[in-house]
Each structure stands twice: as structure tokens, then as C-alpha cells.
Amino acid sequence: MPAIPTKERSIVLIGLMGSGKSTVGRELSRATGLPLLDTDQVIEEQVGMDIPHIFAKQGEAHFRALETALLTYLRDTPEYRIAHVISTGGGIILRPENREILRSLGLVVWLDVDLPNLLARTARAQNRPLLRGLDRERRLRELITSRSPLYEQTAHFRINSSELKVGQVVDAILQQTTFLGA
């Protein structure tokens, strides 16, 4: 696959919860010098509460509307047309308009992780509203089944990061790009 130019485009990370989007985003930001924008963090700051509380008090549909509003703002606001590393929430791909906007923002990378690694990575997480009080393995299987086609449809390329260290994932992303003329 030829390198994908990203000089004036963002690198957008998508994938299920526990796939490493936030961690990889921070390291990719350091490696490239691009500012990091974590959509979940921005929404939490704007609303003044964390994601589990947004889900509990206002519902998932409201949270998804907030994601769409943020993506639309990023697309339509001149100051955000400069390249960023954008780390997204796992369900941001659920709305068709979000998938379209994500692709318009830049290079979309799907961090794909197998079920055993997702189970391990989310084992102690208390901030995952879609896993609360449920059979985590069954729920993660359902999410993999329902969301994988949407991730595939949205992403420019996929990295199976199940067994990779963060630096290896960053290197794999950078190998697929021509960042700032490199």
C-alpha cells in the first residue's frame, strides 16, 4: 500500500474500548508533534461530567449527538483544519454522518484488538458504561460483531494491535503515512 499523505490532515484513531486509542494517540502526538484531541475528553470538559454520568443521566443517544456535534465543529471550524491526532470514542462510528466526517478529517486508523486482549484491557475499568453490570465477554463479542463492519467501512487502514506495544503501533501508523513530507 502506498504511503498516505497527512501533512495537512489529521490522523484519526478508531476502535473498540480498550483498543488503545487514547494511549496510542498520546504517543503518536509526541512522535509527530501534532496536537492531541481526545473526543471523549473534550465532551467531558464541555458537559462538565464524565462519560458514565452522561450515559446515566442523559442516555447514550444524547452522548452520540454530542459526538456528532463535536465532529461537525471540528470539520467546520477553520482553526481545527490544521492536522491533529484525534482519538475517538469506541461508538463514534455508529452514526453514518460521523463515519463520513471522520474520513473527511484525515487518515482514519482502525486499532483492532482480539477478544482476549479486550477482556484483559477492560477487566478493571469502571468507566465503561456499556460494560457495567453485564457479562463482559458476551457484550464485547456483541460489540465486535456489530461494530467491526462499521470500523472497516470508515478506516483507511487497520492495525491489529492485539500483541503490539504502543511504540510498535505508532511505528506501524507512521509507516503508512508520509507525515510532514517525511
Beta strands, then each sheet from edge to edge (+ up, - down):
strand 1: 4-5
strand 2: 10-14
strand 3: 36-38
strand 4: 85-87
strand 5: 106-112
strand 6: 157-160
strand 7: 177-178
sheet 1: 1+ 7+
sheet 2: 3+ 4+ 2+ 5+ 6+
end
